[in-house]
């Protein structure tokens, strides 16, 4: 005998730093929704990024949680962009099941008022890597960044690589509040929705551009499935403020969207800002350098290493770094 899923009202209590999986079986849709508060604020404020850079990095973090939270093993999901834009590098490291760290490299001289995420990224590529651990092969997907934003890149990736009808929404903003608490903090939210019908032909997407195929080559451009068309129509009504509203629970937002069809939620997956750096790990990294390089690192009688992710500072004496008192590095 199969127990029935209990039907209840959506929770009114907002939950931050969590991913909420959901399903709308009447529309053959499954997805995930991320709400981020303190963890996102901790990552962004440690570097004191300019607001536009912080917003872009926040969007990349939210996208990473939507994708990385699907890992069913103790591995890592790494999202990285390398571009010619003012923000030349972004790295997000998600260590399943819940640890996040991130940083961005940017040229302050190239930042201009009014630049959106697409302008900050410019052109280059976005790489998504799944690291399954030692003695296991890595999987990497690449997608070109050609003047669009991270939502555009995610859509292109799923169209070309996964071939699953997918929609993604990302939102990041700064919250300003009075009172005795923090007056400024970052918030983020996002949603990923996929069309997964039992009949695969229902999920067929339009053919990709034929490229160098002979003129007159026919491509498939069929109409959207009715269920997927309805799902996308509802999805397009989501506003940024709904995704980051600290007083609106994720369950309430899902109910707003899909209450007529019925939406089922699953246990949340928590998130935390936690770097994997340590003094021992940094010491091991120093030991991997050539002796001459270690000797060149000594300044003012010590070797100082700053973690790019969390800004933690580690200091070593020359001897601890493998450099003898004469300034030569020991092997």
BAFI-3210 file (N, C-alpha, C; in Angstrom, 3 decimals, decimal comma, padded with zeros to 6 digits):
// residues 331
n [1|2|3|4|5|6|7|8|9|10|11|12|13|14|15|16|17|18|19|20|21|22|23|24|25|26|27|28|29|30|31|32|33|34|35|36|37|38|39|40|41|42|43|44|45|46|47|48|49|50|51|52|53|54|55|56|57|58|59|60|61|62|63|64|65|66|67|68|69|70|71|72|73|74|75|76|77|78|79|80|81|82|83|84|85|86|87|88|89|90|91|92|93|94|95|96|97|98|99|100|101|102|103|104|105|106|107|108|109|110|111|112|113|114|115|116|117|118|119|120|121|122|123|124|125|126|127|128|129|130|131|132|133|134|135|136|137|138|139|140|141|142|143|144|145|146|147|148|149|150|151|152|153|154|155|156|157|158|159|160|161|162|163|164|165|166|167|168|169|170|171|172|173|174|175|176|177|178|179|180|181|182|183|184|185|186|187|188|189|190|191|192|193|194|195|196|197|198|199|200|201|202|203|204|205|206|207|208|209|210|211|212|213|214|215|216|217|218|219|220|221|222|223|224|225|226|227|228|229|230|231|232|233|234|235|236|237|238|239|240|241|242|243|244|245|246|247|248|249|250|251|252|253|254|255|256|257|258|259|260|261|262|263|264|265|266|267|268|269|270|271|272|273|274|275|276|277|278|279|280|281|282|283|284|285|286|287|288|289|290|291|292|293|294|295|296|297|298|299|300|301|302|303|304|305|306|307|308|309|310|311|312|313|314|315|316|317|318|319|320|321|322|323|324|325|326|327|328|329|330|331]
n.u [000,852|000,637|001,648|-000,111|000,867|000,971|-001,314|-000,933|-001,029|001,039|004,186|004,560|006,877|009,879|012,846|016,205|019,293|019,085|018,087|015,211|013,700|011,168|008,036|005,737|003,475|001,278|001,996|004,248|006,679|009,708|011,825|014,026|014,431|016,249|017,033|018,896|020,667|022,280|024,599|025,292|025,732|027,923|029,960|030,204|030,700|033,161|035,062|034,419|033,301|032,719|029,362|028,095|029,802|029,582|026,876|026,868|028,625|027,110|024,885|026,112|026,768|024,219|023,258|025,076|024,314|021,804|022,478|024,577|023,414|022,227|023,975|024,615|026,540|029,598|031,088|032,405|031,112|032,041|031,867|032,974|033,989|035,687|036,593|036,634|035,713|035,107|034,902|036,900|037,277|035,515|034,998|033,287|032,973|031,391|030,957|029,615|027,629|026,798|028,603|029,938|032,068|033,565|034,901|035,749|037,536|038,435|038,682|038,997|039,240|037,849|035,222|032,026|029,348|026,028|026,507|025,362|024,990|025,664|027,305|029,431|030,496|031,210|032,810|033,630|034,024|032,018|032,564|031,556|032,223|032,260|033,541|034,326|035,960|038,985|040,686|038,609|037,042|036,756|033,933|033,205|031,480|031,177|030,274|029,740|030,207|028,711|028,177|025,852|023,937|024,227|021,941|021,234|023,448|023,108|020,716|021,570|023,448|021,871|020,284|022,094|023,807|022,552|020,024|017,487|014,418|014,583|014,312|015,683|015,921|017,445|018,232|019,624|020,181|020,658|019,910|018,569|018,177|016,821|017,252|018,816|020,337|022,349|022,698|022,944|022,847|023,421|021,192|019,895|018,298|016,832|015,497|015,130|013,661|012,465|011,316|010,088|008,703|007,162|007,004|009,457|009,402|007,756|009,286|010,963|013,102|013,441|015,475|019,039|020,885|021,606|024,191|026,783|025,242|023,668|021,937|018,501|018,076|015,934|014,790|013,705|011,098|009,044|005,874|005,665|005,050|001,844|001,711|004,309|004,366|002,462|003,739|006,026|004,812|003,754|006,124|007,379|006,154|007,402|008,929|011,887|011,955|010,338|011,885|013,902|012,750|012,764|010,650|008,937|008,164|009,746|008,004|005,546|005,847|006,073|003,519|001,998|002,616|001,888|-000,517|-002,991|-002,522|-001,282|001,383|004,230|006,517|009,870|012,220|014,323|017,617|020,311|022,549|025,854|028,351|031,545|034,906|037,462|040,068|043,102|045,683|047,430|046,797|047,663|050,375|051,072|050,625|052,630|054,861|054,798|055,902|058,743|062,070|063,465|061,333|059,964|061,841|061,790|059,405|059,687|059,267|060,104|061,028|059,219|056,734|053,775|050,515|047,473|044,167|042,282|039,580|038,306|039,699|041,320|044,367|047,552|050,521|053,954|057,089|060,348|061,651|059,502|058,320|060,090|062,491|065,852|067,911|069,757|068,504|068,162|066,188|065,093|064,946]
n.v [-001,198|002,160|005,114|008,159|011,375|013,990|016,724|020,130|023,541|026,079|026,818|029,702|030,669|032,163|030,702|031,031|030,605|028,063|025,376|024,561|021,821|021,093|019,963|019,907|017,956|017,832|019,375|018,169|019,089|019,760|021,196|023,584|025,851|028,553|030,349|032,915|034,409|035,271|033,647|034,333|037,071|037,002|035,925|037,883|040,317|039,932|040,598|043,123|044,011|046,218|047,382|046,556|044,440|042,733|042,051|040,619|038,475|037,384|036,466|034,440|032,730|031,967|030,644|028,528|027,117|026,187|024,386|022,779|021,606|019,280|017,201|013,909|012,780|012,924|015,287|017,902|020,849|023,078|026,302|028,453|031,481|032,952|035,810|038,695|040,935|043,642|042,219|039,769|037,181|034,651|032,470|029,827|027,586|024,765|022,531|019,535|018,373|021,052|023,259|026,427|028,582|031,524|033,811|036,858|038,349|041,546|044,567|047,577|050,027|049,758|049,650|051,044|053,404|052,100|049,692|046,485|042,979|041,517|043,303|043,522|040,990|040,522|038,941|035,505|032,481|030,107|027,685|024,582|022,329|019,031|017,427|014,357|013,354|011,744|009,522|009,394|010,315|013,650|015,668|018,065|020,878|023,283|026,576|029,230|032,680|035,355|038,112|038,032|037,449|035,543|033,981|033,677|032,176|029,820|028,851|028,364|026,372|024,186|023,782|022,971|021,024|019,369|019,088|019,404|020,900|023,934|026,544|029,426|031,645|034,396|036,433|039,128|041,346|044,373|044,812|047,250|048,229|049,764|050,311|048,421|046,388|045,078|047,485|047,144|044,525|041,635|039,888|036,998|035,101|032,435|030,445|027,312|025,570|022,636|020,744|017,615|015,289|011,995|010,863|011,091|012,420|014,563|016,439|017,398|019,794|022,775|022,316|022,869|025,622|025,018|025,487|024,866|023,409|022,333|024,771|025,227|023,115|021,475|022,238|021,184|022,894|022,768|023,360|024,452|022,068|021,943|021,873|022,652|025,171|026,491|026,337|027,912|030,346|030,958|031,041|033,272|035,329|035,786|038,051|039,951|040,968|039,190|036,908|037,557|038,603|038,991|038,433|036,727|033,438|030,612|028,528|029,848|031,464|029,537|028,468|030,653|030,665|028,089|027,149|026,474|024,197|022,562|021,954|020,210|019,931|019,168|017,951|020,588|021,661|022,647|025,512|026,821|029,293|028,432|028,064|025,923|026,199|025,902|026,028|023,850|022,995|025,181|025,134|022,753|023,514|025,452|023,819|022,597|024,304|025,350|025,363|027,888|029,612|029,567|030,809|033,363|034,275|035,242|037,990|040,744|039,038|036,915|034,634|035,320|034,327|034,856|033,767|033,600|033,147|033,406|035,388|034,839|035,075|033,660|033,207|032,397|031,409|031,727|029,253|027,499|027,609|026,251|027,492|028,189|029,907|031,351|032,295|030,559|028,101|025,097|021,688]
n.w [000,000|-000,934|000,588|000,699|-000,477|001,810|001,772|002,153|003,350|001,847|003,374|005,380|006,336|005,589|004,270|004,246|002,362|001,066|-001,101|-002,810|-004,058|-006,531|-007,993|-010,661|-011,501|-013,189|-015,322|-016,211|-015,204|-013,535|-011,018|-009,355|-006,673|-005,455|-002,528|-001,143|001,545|004,281|003,673|001,037|001,408|003,130|001,491|-000,545|000,817|002,011|000,173|-000,547|-003,032|-005,848|-006,394|-008,955|-009,726|-007,539|-007,776|-010,221|-009,581|-007,546|-009,009|-010,462|-008,382|-007,451|-009,758|-009,788|-007,471|-008,244|-010,223|-009,153|-006,914|-007,697|-007,540|-006,511|-005,004|-003,050|-004,259|-006,414|-007,917|-010,305|-011,443|-013,931|-015,457|-018,177|-019,716|-021,980|-020,800|-018,363|-015,941|-015,738|-014,834|-013,158|-010,492|-009,089|-006,510|-005,652|-003,183|-002,741|000,022|000,480|000,633|-000,218|-002,105|-003,549|-006,021|-007,796|-010,506|-011,514|-013,521|-012,277|-013,564|-015,899|-015,265|-015,615|-015,113|-015,178|-016,470|-017,300|-016,393|-018,688|-020,108|-018,330|-018,415|-021,127|-023,890|-024,237|-022,528|-020,694|-018,305|-016,976|-014,540|-013,337|-010,672|-009,633|-007,729|-006,455|-008,676|-010,442|-013,487|-014,814|-015,700|-018,128|-019,303|-021,867|-022,816|-025,068|-024,326|-025,585|-025,436|-023,984|-020,918|-017,806|-017,581|-020,278|-021,125|-019,641|-020,749|-023,367|-022,904|-021,942|-024,160|-026,152|-025,004|-022,961|-024,014|-022,943|-022,442|-020,838|-018,430|-016,891|-014,145|-012,585|-009,803|-008,022|-005,364|-003,406|-000,052|002,009|005,268|008,199|011,756|014,476|013,419|010,654|008,079|005,432|003,134|001,076|-001,088|-002,752|-005,358|-007,264|-009,980|-011,525|-014,128|-015,663|-018,465|-018,424|-019,766|-019,936|-022,456|-024,783|-027,264|-026,892|-025,698|-027,585|-028,987|-031,055|-033,991|-034,031|-035,492|-038,910|-039,826|-042,032|-043,765|-046,853|-048,863|-048,313|-046,657|-044,462|-041,226|-037,978|-036,525|-034,520|-032,776|-029,327|-026,757|-025,244|-022,434|-021,717|-022,875|-021,317|-018,836|-019,270|-019,747|-017,221|-015,800|-016,855|-015,537|-013,158|-010,953|-010,218|-007,596|-006,235|-006,125|-004,362|-002,104|001,333|002,983|001,742|001,383|-000,223|-000,787|-000,840|-003,096|-005,124|-004,901|-005,700|-008,405|-009,417|-008,312|-009,428|-010,867|-009,085|-006,951|-005,878|-003,237|-002,150|000,372|001,603|000,566|002,345|002,353|002,717|003,350|003,025|003,057|001,717|002,347|004,319|006,803|006,566|003,971|002,460|003,073|001,847|-000,798|-001,108|-000,928|-003,363|-005,186|-007,148|-005,780|-006,142|-006,672|-004,236|-002,609|-003,687|-002,761|-000,229|001,787|003,737|005,700|005,864|004,520|002,956|002,338|000,750|000,681|-002,227|-002,311|000,310|001,577|003,756|005,602|005,569|007,307|007,049|008,393|006,833|007,151|007,659|005,189|003,684|003,099|003,652|006,134|004,736|002,576|000,524|-001,058|000,390|-000,601]
ca.u [000,000|001,455|001,151|-000,380|001,594|000,057|-001,585|-000,924|-000,852|002,462|004,775|004,697|008,168|010,975|014,063|017,337|020,437|018,541|017,549|013,952|013,248|009,709|007,496|004,359|003,278|000,258|002,654|005,493|007,756|010,453|012,740|014,629|014,413|017,264|016,924|020,148|020,765|023,555|025,745|025,668|026,263|029,264|030,915|030,400|031,232|034,564|035,922|033,975|033,230|031,801|028,008|027,807|030,581|028,954|025,623|027,201|029,139|025,968|024,102|026,863|026,637|022,859|023,208|025,841|023,521|020,725|023,060|025,380|022,605|021,757|024,971|024,180|027,738|030,462|031,972|032,414|030,639|032,799|031,457|034,043|033,931|036,884|036,084|037,390|034,980|035,668|035,032|037,564|037,279|034,642|035,111|032,408|033,292|030,324|031,354|028,407|026,257|026,292|029,629|030,145|033,046|033,559|035,564|035,757|038,666|037,896|039,508|038,207|039,306|036,923|033,851|031,339|027,963|024,994|026,840|024,631|025,805|026,182|028,412|030,548|031,095|031,817|032,843|034,561|033,325|031,626|032,844|030,943|032,994|031,863|034,692|033,795|036,927|040,200|040,569|037,388|037,185|035,978|033,056|033,180|030,681|031,566|029,327|030,305|029,589|028,803|027,497|024,643|024,147|024,360|020,713|021,379|024,446|022,505|019,762|022,334|024,060|020,879|019,819|023,101|024,461|021,618|018,836|016,304|013,791|014,933|014,278|016,405|015,797|018,384|018,053|020,478|019,999|021,124|018,831|018,915|017,201|017,212|017,289|020,109|021,062|023,073|021,903|023,105|023,232|023,096|020,244|019,816|017,317|016,782|014,668|015,385|012,492|012,723|010,195|010,532|007,576|007,519|007,185|010,563|009,116|007,073|010,295|011,882|013,275|013,788|016,836|020,036|021,187|022,255|025,586|027,214|024,410|023,244|020,797|017,227|017,948|014,813|015,020|012,488|010,706|007,682|005,296|005,870|004,011|000,918|002,084|005,528|004,005|001,803|004,749|006,854|003,991|003,720|007,497|007,719|005,525|008,221|009,645|013,114|011,689|009,761|012,943|014,807|011,962|013,053|009,412|008,140|008,778|009,838|006,774|004,480|006,061|005,698|002,059|001,490|002,804|001,340|-001,576|-004,100|-002,105|-000,785|002,846|004,752|007,873|010,667|013,066|015,292|019,039|020,885|023,763|026,671|029,607|032,633|036,073|038,177|041,481|043,611|047,133|048,087|046,614|048,536|051,741|051,243|050,723|053,967|055,832|054,743|056,638|060,180|062,830|063,743|060,081|059,686|062,768|061,342|058,183|060,018|059,266|060,153|061,303|058,139|055,954|052,364|049,608|046,073|043,214|041,479|038,162|037,754|040,585|042,111|045,800|048,407|051,910|054,930|058,492|061,062|061,923|058,251|058,041|061,121|063,593|066,804|068,230|070,590|067,677|068,022|065,087|065,467|064,094]
ca.v [000,000|003,355|006,231|009,364|012,576|014,893|018,027|021,166|024,914|026,425|027,435|031,152|031,024|032,188|029,965|031,491|029,730|026,731|025,049|023,835|021,115|021,046|019,239|020,178|016,747|018,076|020,020|017,429|020,040|019,654|022,324|023,928|027,277|028,943|031,623|033,131|035,606|035,434|033,002|035,182|038,324|036,730|035,748|039,125|041,402|039,680|041,224|044,496|044,250|047,258|046,821|045,785|043,197|041,884|041,535|039,596|037,304|036,787|035,718|033,215|031,855|031,410|029,673|027,357|026,333|025,523|023,281|021,902|020,904|018,005|016,158|012,881|012,193|013,902|015,830|019,359|021,467|024,329|027,180|029,428|032,271|033,681|036,681|039,922|042,052|044,216|041,110|038,815|035,825|034,294|031,062|029,388|026,207|024,179|021,207|018,865|018,752|022,376|024,286|027,359|029,659|032,178|035,104|037,454|039,226|042,612|045,744|048,709|051,135|049,514|049,697|052,285|053,435|051,575|048,406|045,342|041,767|041,146|044,206|043,212|039,722|040,604|037,706|034,483|031,206|029,648|026,258|023,923|021,107|018,123|016,692|013,248|012,937|011,052|008,313|009,466|011,290|014,882|016,019|019,510|021,439|024,635|027,344|030,535|033,920|036,218|039,374|037,832|037,306|034,167|033,262|033,309|031,106|028,581|028,364|027,836|025,112|023,113|023,541|022,284|019,899|018,472|018,958|019,354|022,231|024,485|027,991|029,837|033,046|034,758|037,792|039,491|042,749|044,863|045,150|048,301|048,282|050,553|049,570|048,164|045,369|045,538|048,372|046,724|043,124|041,087|038,786|036,425|034,038|031,947|029,279|026,518|024,758|021,767|019,977|016,222|014,379|010,589|010,628|011,980|013,247|015,783|017,392|017,743|021,223|023,124|021,945|023,925|026,214|023,985|025,798|024,802|022,477|022,878|025,676|024,543|022,047|021,724|021,997|021,012|024,040|022,431|024,187|023,977|021,272|022,828|021,941|023,442|026,546|027,040|026,474|029,074|031,547|031,237|031,338|034,646|036,316|035,965|039,309|039,886|041,236|037,985|035,927|037,961|039,172|038,249|038,128|035,810|032,113|029,944|027,759|030,779|031,880|028,410|028,364|031,728|030,307|026,823|026,629|025,900|022,868|021,779|021,870|019,360|020,313|018,126|018,533|021,599|021,397|023,859|026,055|027,604|029,857|027,781|027,838|024,686|026,468|025,668|026,254|022,663|022,981|026,213|024,636|021,777|024,248|026,053|022,755|022,179|025,260|025,143|026,015|029,302|030,361|029,722|031,822|034,680|034,666|035,805|039,448|041,209|037,921|035,934|034,315|035,596|033,830|035,236|032,947|034,431|032,908|033,914|036,457|034,446|035,321|032,670|033,650|031,345|031,794|031,125|027,841|026,764|027,573|025,473|028,366|028,239|031,257|032,049|032,760|029,504|027,183|023,703|020,769]
ca.w [000,000|-001,070|001,388|-000,083|-000,090|002,517|001,164|003,188|002,878|001,735|004,557|005,336|006,926|004,616|004,621|003,444|002,154|000,842|-002,417|-002,654|-005,268|-006,664|-009,143|-011,075|-012,306|-014,210|-016,458|-016,476|-014,898|-012,281|-010,911|-008,071|-006,359|-004,474|-001,813|-000,431|002,367|004,986|003,008|-000,104|001,947|003,673|000,393|-001,290|001,639|002,366|-000,829|-000,750|-004,469|-006,323|-006,473|-010,174|-009,707|-006,534|-008,325|-011,215|-008,884|-006,855|-009,996|-010,764|-007,211|-007,466|-010,840|-009,355|-006,516|-008,981|-010,993|-008,309|-005,905|-008,231|-007,305|-005,566|-004,413|-002,386|-005,274|-006,566|-009,147|-010,435|-012,533|-014,177|-016,683|-018,605|-020,766|-022,246|-020,200|-017,135|-014,988|-016,627|-014,289|-012,042|-010,102|-008,006|-006,126|-004,834|-002,703|-002,257|-000,329|000,845|000,855|-001,325|-002,051|-004,857|-006,153|-009,136|-010,823|-012,360|-013,782|-011,787|-014,515|-017,000|-014,767|-015,962|-014,636|-016,068|-017,093|-016,788|-016,273|-020,005|-020,435|-017,447|-018,843|-022,450|-024,683|-023,763|-022,355|-019,369|-018,140|-015,827|-014,316|-012,258|-010,176|-008,838|-006,733|-006,888|-009,503|-011,251|-014,558|-014,700|-016,817|-018,311|-020,380|-022,233|-023,613|-025,419|-023,864|-026,762|-025,181|-023,195|-019,484|-017,342|-017,940|-021,694|-021,226|-019,122|-021,743|-024,493|-022,474|-021,905|-025,528|-026,972|-024,341|-022,288|-024,869|-022,088|-022,375|-019,533|-018,241|-015,687|-013,719|-011,533|-009,284|-006,879|-005,034|-002,120|000,868|002,966|006,353|009,358|013,008|015,091|012,672|009,458|007,235|004,043|002,948|-000,229|-001,164|-004,090|-005,577|-008,634|-010,230|-012,722|-014,437|-016,805|-018,998|-018,431|-019,995|-020,092|-023,885|-025,158|-028,436|-026,457|-025,230|-028,666|-029,189|-032,439|-034,391|-034,004|-036,789|-039,722|-040,120|-043,435|-044,522|-048,144|-048,851|-048,450|-045,665|-043,566|-039,798|-037,188|-035,698|-034,113|-031,701|-027,972|-026,124|-024,520|-021,016|-021,608|-023,194|-020,127|-017,790|-019,584|-019,576|-015,790|-015,393|-017,274|-014,642|-011,957|-010,869|-009,420|-006,187|-005,640|-005,900|-003,279|-001,011|002,563|003,686|000,925|001,399|-001,516|-000,995|-001,211|-004,477|-005,976|-004,864|-006,554|-009,809|-009,897|-007,443|-010,189|-011,335|-007,963|-006,914|-004,809|-002,844|-001,525|001,436|001,173|000,697|002,922|001,762|003,636|002,839|003,760|002,217|002,022|002,608|005,659|006,870|006,029|002,520|001,892|003,205|000,779|-002,046|-001,158|-001,167|-004,761|-006,007|-007,306|-004,691|-006,408|-006,532|-002,809|-002,080|-004,171|-002,040|001,084|001,878|005,127|006,587|005,967|003,326|003,245|001,298|000,966|-000,071|-003,117|-002,077|001,575|002,053|004,927|005,421|006,224|007,363|007,306|008,448|005,705|007,421|007,468|003,758|003,012|002,682|004,767|006,611|003,769|001,465|-000,461|-000,784|000,588|-001,371]
c.u [000,883|000,836|000,973|000,447|000,642|-000,092|-001,679|-000,788|000,642|002,957|004,911|006,074|009,266|012,189|015,170|018,416|019,993|018,057|016,318|013,584|011,724|009,315|006,060|004,006|002,251|000,842|003,953|006,721|008,388|011,424|013,285|014,572|015,408|016,898|018,192|020,147|022,133|024,761|026,228|026,310|027,679|030,297|031,232|031,057|032,683|035,517|035,550|033,947|032,402|030,435|027,741|028,548|029,978|027,666|025,896|027,713|028,018|025,106|024,792|026,764|025,262|022,730|023,946|025,048|022,398|021,248|023,785|024,575|022,041|022,752|024,492|025,368|028,580|031,511|031,857|031,835|031,302|032,297|032,520|033,795|035,287|036,490|036,992|036,724|035,674|035,820|035,585|037,495|036,303|034,859|034,175|032,698|032,202|030,747|030,139|028,642|025,895|027,314|029,893|031,311|033,157|034,426|035,515|037,000|038,166|038,890|038,672|038,179|038,305|035,460|033,244|029,903|027,004|025,315|026,017|025,542|026,422|027,380|029,636|031,260|031,835|031,741|033,924|033,837|032,987|031,853|032,160|031,583|032,424|033,066|034,183|034,789|038,097|039,870|039,280|037,575|036,302|035,066|033,030|032,327|031,090|030,455|029,928|029,506|029,791|027,999|026,213|024,973|024,197|023,101|020,789|022,341|023,877|021,522|020,482|022,963|023,041|020,337|020,807|023,650|023,480|020,380|017,581|015,691|013,916|014,790|014,925|016,133|016,724|018,118|018,941|020,281|020,552|019,914|019,322|017,810|017,740|017,259|018,703|020,955|021,805|022,177|021,980|023,494|022,754|022,081|020,211|018,759|017,330|015,879|015,090|014,197|012,771|011,483|010,654|009,346|008,051|007,750|008,264|010,263|008,399|008,075|011,243|011,900|013,577|015,223|017,765|020,266|021,975|023,693|025,883|026,390|023,957|022,013|019,512|017,028|016,854|015,208|013,684|012,241|009,258|007,177|005,633|004,720|003,132|001,311|003,328|005,252|003,343|002,812|005,606|006,084|003,923|005,104|007,869|007,097|006,363|008,962|010,865|012,819|011,089|010,845|013,833|014,079|012,201|011,801|008,498|008,826|008,801|008,563|005,619|004,626|005,688|004,185|001,425|001,523|001,938|000,153|-002,726|-003,782|-001,665|000,717|003,267|006,181|008,539|011,562|014,105|016,714|019,695|022,184|024,537|027,914|030,738|033,762|036,785|039,657|041,831|045,121|047,882|047,984|047,527|049,992|052,036|051,377|052,100|055,022|055,861|055,521|058,119|060,935|063,074|062,488|059,726|060,585|062,327|060,102|058,474|060,082|059,203|060,279|060,191|057,480|054,479|051,523|048,185|045,168|042,343|039,987|037,646|038,590|041,320|043,591|046,590|049,856|052,820|056,309|059,182|061,326|060,656|057,897|059,097|062,264|064,550|067,181|069,089|069,810|067,506|066,873|065,611|064,474|063,366]
c.v [001,240|004,501|007,456|010,528|013,539|016,222|019,056|022,530|025,215|027,128|028,940|031,605|031,015|031,423|030,415|030,425|028,275|026,605|024,180|023,152|021,078|020,299|019,686|019,043|016,964|018,714|019,313|018,298|019,694|020,826|022,502|025,441|027,557|030,274|031,781|034,457|035,709|034,813|033,838|036,469|038,130|036,627|037,086|040,216|041,168|040,357|042,685|044,858|045,494|046,619|046,041|044,448|042,221|041,269|040,419|038,329|036,603|035,965|034,398|032,224|031,193|030,355|028,391|026,503|025,576|024,297|022,282|021,111|019,586|016,879|015,195|012,180|013,313|014,393|017,332|019,731|022,835|025,084|028,255|030,160|032,910|034,492|037,888|041,145|042,609|043,187|039,926|037,379|035,714|032,816|030,811|027,922|025,721|022,764|020,557|018,295|020,222|023,497|025,112|028,298|030,242|033,429|035,556|038,320|040,282|043,749|046,974|049,865|050,977|049,495|051,058|052,247|052,847|050,257|047,288|044,121|041,370|042,008|043,917|041,929|039,862|039,266|036,762|033,163|030,969|028,141|025,753|022,558|020,331|017,275|015,613|012,717|012,190|009,787|008,263|010,557|012,503|015,032|017,532|019,891|022,879|025,293|028,721|031,654|034,948|037,498|039,250|037,720|035,830|033,349|032,792|032,134|029,781|027,998|027,736|026,490|023,976|022,791|022,672|021,021|018,899|018,170|018,681|020,751|022,797|025,997|028,312|031,312|033,280|036,190|037,992|040,972|043,085|045,268|046,181|048,383|049,130|049,696|049,331|047,162|045,953|046,385|047,963|045,258|042,662|039,959|038,279|035,352|033,606|030,744|028,633|025,594|023,944|020,965|018,541|015,265|012,941|010,241|011,578|012,867|014,542|016,851|017,817|019,249|021,514|022,738|023,145|024,460|025,218|024,271|025,771|023,816|023,127|023,765|024,894|023,405|022,398|021,399|021,910|022,255|023,822|023,332|023,602|023,074|022,201|022,986|022,801|024,908|027,215|027,282|027,708|030,375|031,944|031,682|032,782|035,705|036,581|037,295|039,156|040,034|040,015|036,966|036,278|038,534|038,374|037,845|037,176|034,456|031,518|029,155|028,661|031,219|030,760|028,235|029,444|031,313|029,130|026,299|025,986|024,485|021,957|021,619|021,078|019,789|019,159|018,756|019,501|021,104|022,687|024,242|026,816|028,116|029,261|027,469|026,566|024,926|026,176|025,909|025,066|022,621|024,003|025,775|023,602|022,435|024,875|025,000|022,317|023,124|024,870|025,887|027,506|030,147|030,570|030,794|033,222|035,174|035,333|037,325|039,848|040,042|036,909|035,714|034,474|035,143|034,208|034,386|033,860|034,281|033,619|035,016|036,111|034,605|034,306|033,143|032,480|031,970|031,188|029,635|027,004|026,630|026,806|026,309|028,481|029,700|032,026|032,524|031,738|028,588|025,773|022,808|019,832]
c.w [000,000|-000,274|000,506|000,447|000,610|001,797|002,278|002,546|002,778|002,988|004,352|005,798|005,869|005,143|003,680|003,349|002,015|-000,598|-002,200|-003,965|-005,314|-007,928|-009,396|-012,039|-013,407|-015,458|-016,846|-016,250|-013,557|-012,218|-009,516|-007,904|-005,246|-003,840|-000,983|000,312|003,012|004,279|001,831|000,381|002,479|002,563|-000,263|-000,455|002,048|001,391|-001,097|-002,238|-004,775|-006,596|-007,762|-010,226|-008,702|-007,046|-009,329|-010,540|-008,125|-007,797|-010,338|-009,609|-007,206|-008,560|-010,449|-008,386|-007,226|-009,720|-010,085|-007,297|-006,411|-007,984|-006,224|-004,901|-003,814|-003,380|-005,347|-007,919|-009,218|-011,654|-012,691|-015,485|-016,920|-019,834|-020,958|-021,636|-018,972|-016,010|-015,775|-016,139|-013,132|-011,762|-008,923|-007,749|-005,167|-004,468|-002,064|-000,847|-000,127|000,900|-000,401|-001,046|-003,463|-004,830|-007,605|-009,282|-011,808|-012,487|-013,410|-012,781|-015,654|-016,552|-015,066|-015,445|-015,675|-016,737|-016,466|-016,786|-017,606|-020,384|-019,578|-017,881|-020,167|-023,167|-024,180|-023,649|-020,890|-019,325|-016,873|-015,683|-013,142|-011,898|-009,219|-007,816|-007,337|-007,662|-010,315|-012,303|-014,306|-015,920|-016,919|-019,506|-020,618|-023,032|-023,865|-024,769|-024,973|-026,586|-024,403|-021,720|-019,100|-017,615|-019,383|-021,850|-020,738|-020,129|-022,934|-024,135|-022,514|-023,295|-026,291|-026,324|-023,742|-023,127|-024,053|-022,077|-020,959|-019,546|-016,904|-015,414|-012,551|-011,091|-008,069|-006,622|-003,666|-001,286|001,868|004,014|007,492|010,606|013,492|014,313|011,492|008,563|005,761|004,000|001,579|-000,096|-002,609|-004,163|-007,023|-008,746|-011,536|-012,923|-015,701|-017,171|-019,199|-018,595|-020,171|-021,560|-024,403|-026,347|-028,063|-026,047|-026,338|-028,888|-030,655|-032,753|-034,296|-035,410|-037,634|-040,100|-041,606|-044,256|-045,829|-048,006|-049,078|-047,476|-044,664|-042,128|-039,085|-036,332|-035,285|-033,009|-030,336|-027,559|-025,279|-023,049|-020,818|-021,923|-021,998|-019,014|-018,021|-019,410|-018,102|-015,300|-015,716|-016,376|-013,386|-012,030|-009,960|-007,933|-005,500|-005,302|-004,716|-002,065|000,273|003,324|002,919|000,888|000,001|-001,809|-001,417|-002,662|-005,444|-006,026|-005,732|-008,026|-010,242|-009,096|-008,212|-010,662|-010,195|-008,030|-005,684|-004,508|-002,109|-000,452|000,885|001,379|001,166|002,225|002,829|002,928|003,656|002,809|002,655|002,308|004,067|005,645|006,272|004,503|001,846|001,968|002,122|-000,577|-002,196|-001,487|-002,625|-005,682|-006,107|-006,197|-004,915|-006,233|-005,070|-002,201|-002,480|-003,424|-000,703|000,991|003,347|006,104|006,740|004,605|003,698|002,055|001,674|000,087|-000,928|-002,845|-000,823|002,204|003,340|004,609|006,230|006,141|007,742|007,476|007,234|005,910|007,208|005,994|002,976|002,477|003,858|005,073|005,623|002,569|000,367|-000,065|-000,623|-000,131|-000,417]
res [x|x|x|x|x|x|x|x|x|x|x|x|x|x|x|x|x|x|x|x|x|x|x|x|x|x|x|x|x|x|x|x|x|x|x|x|x|x|x|x|x|x|x|x|x|x|x|x|x|x|x|x|x|x|x|x|x|x|x|x|x|x|x|x|x|x|x|x|x|x|x|x|x|x|x|x|x|x|x|x|x|x|x|x|x|x|x|x|x|x|x|x|x|x|x|x|x|x|x|x|x|x|x|x|x|x|x|x|x|x|x|x|x|x|x|x|x|x|x|x|x|x|x|x|x|x|x|x|x|x|x|x|x|x|x|x|x|x|x|x|x|x|x|x|x|x|x|x|x|x|x|x|x|x|x|x|x|x|x|x|x|x|x|x|x|x|x|x|x|x|x|x|x|x|x|x|x|x|x|x|x|x|x|x|x|x|x|x|x|x|x|x|x|x|x|x|x|x|x|x|x|x|x|x|x|x|x|x|x|x|x|x|x|x|x|x|x|x|x|x|x|x|x|x|x|x|x|x|x|x|x|x|x|x|x|x|x|x|x|x|x|x|x|x|x|x|x|x|x|x|x|x|x|x|x|x|x|x|x|x|x|x|x|x|x|x|x|x|x|x|x|x|x|x|x|x|x|x|x|x|x|x|x|x|x|x|x|x|x|x|x|x|x|x|x|x|x|x|x|x|x|x|x|x|x|x|x|x|x|x|x|x|x|x|x|x|x|x|x|x|x|x|x|x|x|x|x|x|x|x|x]
***
